[in-house]
Amino acid sequence: MTICLTACDHEVSGISAQSVSSFLMSKHFGEHELIQKSSYLAQAGIKFKSFGELSISEHSFGCEVQMQTPMMSDIYHLQVMLEGESLVQCHGKSEHLSAGDALIVSPNSPLISHYSADCRKLIIRIPVNFMVQTAREFGYRISKDSIVFDFEKQPLPTSGSFISLLNDILQQPQGSLCERGLMYYSKLLANAIFGTFASNVNPVNIAHTSQHRLVERIREHVLSHITQDISIDHLAEICQISRKSLYNLCDRELGMTPSSYVRCLKLEGVHLELSQNERIRNVTEVAMKYGFTNLGRFSAQYREHIGELPSQTLRSITC
């Protein structure tokens, strides 16, 4: 399957390597120093696309270059080699990438990247908060409050959900999806990344998800009405099935009751607010907003699902 960014917001060719470098930094792909190993050539090119939380670049420098990136503290890089070769060095390790290879670079990773003259690379920039949110939403337990991917190249899958989603995103015309649709596709791709690249996240049985169309319908409805009271009868009506069939569906696909699934999604919403909204100073008001009236039970459920007390989450953003 051919990988190519066919629908983009910005495209230019016949420019200098330094112009590509400056453009990447302007789009927050990481501050870096570019060392050009040959005389000035105007043979570089870049395509760029913003897709929900994702920023996507397909670029070539048109000559041999070395890119030194001191640190990327708030983003992940999914790097996909399309043509040529690239040597990527990180924390004393090296990976030699050729066409068809892919690699995830985690935050806090100083990089030295060498590009061959014919190298063409696709890079998808993924914010840390978005990756963490997606991991928890799709039922992963995060170790030590951060997600770290193994620095090890993988052959790009030729089929499956990862490659299909990647191509859908690269070929999706600008404006064809609403904000909700962009978020949906972005989260599906992030989830597919967890299934493709080794990392320190582990599935949690209580929150594992399903691709069953009715489960997806329930998820979409709950996330769209996350602060409201959602009854089992209402979910059954949305799925156009009986209460008994709804319970059987959730037990078979999720390993939990419908109400437990709704609670897990609500706990994710609370965690997102506590960890990202700097204006929040009180756990109780957020818990009540999401319908948790028994604060003692809420704290216990939050700790079981998230891995820490809600007060600890709140302190981490206010410190």
C-alpha positions in Angstrom: 0.0 0.0 0.0 1.4 3.4 -1.0 1.7 6.0 1.7 1.4 9.6 0.6 0.0 12.8 2.0 -2.4 13.6 -0.9 -4.7 16.1 0.8 -2.8 18.8 2.6 -3.1 22.4 3.8 0.3 23.6 2.6 2.6 22.3 -0.2 5.7 23.8 -1.7 8.7 22.4 -3.6 11.9 23.7 -5.1 13.0 25.4 -1.8 16.1 25.2 0.4 16.7 22.6 3.1 16.8 25.5 5.6 13.3 26.6 4.5 11.9 23.2 5.3 13.7 23.2 8.7 12.3 26.6 9.5 8.8 25.5 8.5 8.9 22.4 10.7 10.0 24.5 13.7 7.2 27.0 13.0 4.7 24.1 13.3 6.2 23.0 16.6 7.8 19.8 15.4 10.7 20.5 17.7 13.5 23.1 17.9 16.6 21.8 16.1 19.8 22.7 14.3 20.2 21.7 10.7 23.6 20.9 9.3 23.7 20.8 5.6 26.4 18.6 4.2 26.5 19.8 0.6 26.3 23.2 -1.2 23.1 25.2 -1.5 20.4 23.4 -3.5 16.8 24.4 -4.0 15.5 20.8 -4.3 13.7 20.4 -1.0 10.0 20.2 -0.5 7.3 19.9 2.1 3.6 19.1 2.5 1.8 19.9 5.8 -1.6 19.0 7.2 -3.3 19.8 10.4 -5.8 17.1 11.4 -7.5 17.6 14.8 -4.8 17.1 17.5 -2.3 15.8 14.9 0.2 17.8 12.8 1.5 15.9 9.8 4.5 16.7 7.6 5.8 14.9 4.5 9.2 16.4 3.6 12.5 16.0 1.9 15.7 18.1 2.2 17.0 17.4 -1.3 20.5 16.9 0.0 22.4 15.2 2.9 21.6 16.8 6.2 22.0 16.2 9.9 19.3 17.4 12.2 20.1 17.9 15.9 17.1 18.1 18.2 18.1 18.8 21.9 14.7 17.8 23.5 11.0 17.4 22.7 9.2 17.7 26.0 5.5 17.7 25.0 5.2 15.7 21.8 5.6 12.2 20.2 6.9 11.8 16.7 5.7 9.0 14.5 8.3 8.7 11.8 7.5 6.8 8.6 10.2 6.4 5.9 8.9 6.8 2.4 12.1 6.9 0.4 15.8 6.9 0.9 17.6 6.3 4.2 17.8 7.9 7.7 19.9 7.1 10.7 18.3 8.2 13.9 20.2 8.3 17.2 18.7 8.7 20.7 20.1 8.0 24.2 23.1 6.1 22.8 21.0 3.9 20.5 20.8 4.0 16.7 18.2 2.9 14.2 18.8 2.8 10.5 15.6 3.5 8.7 14.9 2.7 5.1 11.7 2.8 3.0 8.9 1.0 4.7 10.2 1.4 8.3 8.5 3.3 11.1 9.6 4.5 14.5 8.0 6.3 17.5 10.1 8.9 19.3 9.0 9.6 22.8 9.3 13.0 24.6 12.4 13.9 26.5 14.5 12.3 23.7 17.5 14.2 22.3 17.8 13.2 18.7 20.4 13.3 16.0 18.9 12.4 12.6 20.8 11.9 9.4 19.0 12.2 6.1 20.2 10.8 2.8 19.9 13.1 -0.2 16.9 11.1 -1.5 15.3 10.7 1.9 11.6 11.5 2.1 10.0 11.1 5.5 6.5 11.4 7.0 6.3 12.7 10.5 3.1 12.9 12.6 3.3 15.1 15.7 1.1 13.9 18.6 0.8 15.9 21.8 1.5 14.1 25.0 -1.8 15.0 26.7 -3.7 13.6 23.7 -1.8 10.4 23.7 -2.3 9.9 27.5 -6.0 10.7 27.2 -6.4 8.2 24.4 -4.5 5.5 26.2 -6.8 5.8 29.2 -9.9 6.0 27.2 -9.1 2.8 25.3 -8.3 0.9 28.5 -4.6 1.1 29.1 -2.9 1.5 32.4 0.0 4.0 32.2 3.2 3.2 34.2 4.9 6.0 36.1 2.6 8.7 34.7 4.2 8.7 31.3 4.0 6.7 28.0 7.4 5.6 26.7 7.7 3.7 23.4 10.6 1.4 22.7 13.2 3.1 20.5 13.1 0.4 17.9 12.0 0.5 14.2 9.1 -1.5 13.0 8.3 -2.6 9.4 5.2 -0.6 8.4 2.2 -3.0 8.3 1.0 -3.6 4.8 -2.6 -4.2 6.0 -4.7 -3.8 9.1 -6.3 -1.0 11.1 -3.1 1.1 11.5 -2.2 1.4 7.8 -5.9 1.9 6.8 -6.4 4.7 9.3 -3.1 6.3 8.4 -4.1 6.4 4.7 -7.6 7.7 5.5 -6.1 10.6 7.5 -3.5 11.4 4.8 -6.1 11.4 2.0 -9.0 13.1 3.9 -9.9 16.4 2.2 -9.7 19.5 4.3 -13.1 20.4 5.7 -14.7 17.0 5.0 -14.9 16.1 8.7 -16.3 18.1 11.6 -14.3 18.6 14.8 -15.8 15.5 16.4 -14.9 13.4 13.3 -11.3 14.7 13.4 -11.0 13.8 17.0 -12.5 10.3 16.4 -10.1 9.5 13.6 -7.1 10.9 15.6 -8.0 8.7 18.6 -8.4 5.6 16.5 -4.9 6.2 15.0 -3.4 6.7 18.4 -5.0 3.5 19.7 -3.7 1.7 16.6 -0.2 3.0 17.4 -0.4 1.2 20.8 -1.2 -2.0 19.1 1.7 -1.6 16.6 4.6 -0.3 18.6 5.9 -1.7 21.9 5.6 0.6 24.9 5.2 0.6 28.7 1.4 0.8 28.7 -0.6 -2.2 29.6 -4.2 -3.1 28.9 -6.6 -3.0 31.8 -9.3 -5.7 31.6 -12.0 -3.6 33.3 -11.7 -0.9 30.7 -10.8 -2.7 27.5 -12.9 -1.6 24.5 -14.5 -3.1 21.5 -14.9 -2.2 17.9 -18.4 -3.5 17.8 -20.6 -1.0 16.1 -23.1 -0.8 19.0 -20.3 -0.3 21.5 -19.0 2.5 19.4 -22.5 4.0 19.3 -22.7 3.9 23.1 -19.2 5.4 23.5 -20.0 8.2 21.1 -23.3 9.0 22.9 -21.7 9.0 26.3 -18.8 11.1 25.3 -21.2 13.6 23.7 -23.3 13.8 26.9 -20.5 13.0 29.4 -21.8 15.3 32.3 -25.4 14.1 32.0 -27.1 11.3 33.8 -27.4 8.4 31.3 -29.9 5.6 32.0 -29.5 2.0 30.9 -33.0 2.2 29.2 -31.8 5.2 27.2 -28.7 3.3 26.0 -30.8 0.3 25.0 -33.1 2.7 23.1 -30.1 4.2 21.2 -28.9 0.7 20.2 -32.5 -0.4 19.4 -32.1 -3.5 21.6 -33.6 -4.7 24.9 -32.0 -4.1 28.3 -31.1 -7.8 28.5 -29.4 -7.7 25.1 -27.6 -4.5 26.1 -26.2 -6.3 29.3 -25.2 -9.3 27.2 -23.5 -7.1 24.6 -21.5 -5.2 27.3 -20.6 -8.4 29.1 -19.4 -10.1 25.9 -17.6 -7.1 24.3 -16.4 -5.2 27.4 -16.4 -7.6 30.3 -18.5 -5.2 32.4 -22.1 -3.9 32.8 -23.4 -0.9 30.9 -23.3 1.3 34.0 -19.7 0.3 34.7 -18.7 1.3 31.2 -20.4 4.7 31.5 -18.7 5.2 34.8 -15.3 4.5 33.3 -15.8 7.0 30.5 -17.0 9.6 33.1 -13.9 9.0 35.2 -11.8 9.6 32.1 -13.6 12.9 31.7 -12.9 13.9 35.3 -9.2 13.0 34.9 -9.0 15.1 31.8 -10.4 18.1 33.5 -8.3 17.7 36.6 -5.1 17.2 34.7 -5.5 19.9 32.0 -7.7 22.7 33.4 -5.5 25.0 35.5 -8.5 27.0 36.7 -9.9 24.1 38.7 -9.0 24.2 42.4 -11.5 21.8 43.8 -12.0 18.1 43.1 -15.6 18.1 44.6 -17.0 20.5 42.0 -15.6 18.4 39.1 -16.9 15.1 40.6 -20.4 16.6 41.1 -20.3 18.0 37.6 -19.9 14.4 36.2 -22.6 13.0 38.5 -20.5 11.5 41.3 -22.4 12.4 44.5 -20.7 10.0 46.9 -17.3 11.5 47.1 -15.7 8.6 49.1 -16.9 6.0 46.6 -15.8 8.4 43.7 -12.3 8.6 45.1 -12.0 4.9 45.4 -13.3 4.3 41.8 -11.1 7.0 40.5 -8.0 5.5 42.1 -8.8 2.0 40.8 -9.3 3.2 37.3 -6.7 6.0 36.9 -4.1 4.7 39.3 -4.0 7.7 41.7 -6.3 9.8 43.9 -8.1 12.7 42.2 -6.3 15.1 44.6 -3.0 13.8 43.4 -4.0 14.5 39.8 -5.1 18.0 40.7 -1.8 18.7 42.6 0.2 17.6 39.6 -1.1 20.5 37.5 -1.1 23.1 40.3 2.4 22.4 41.5 
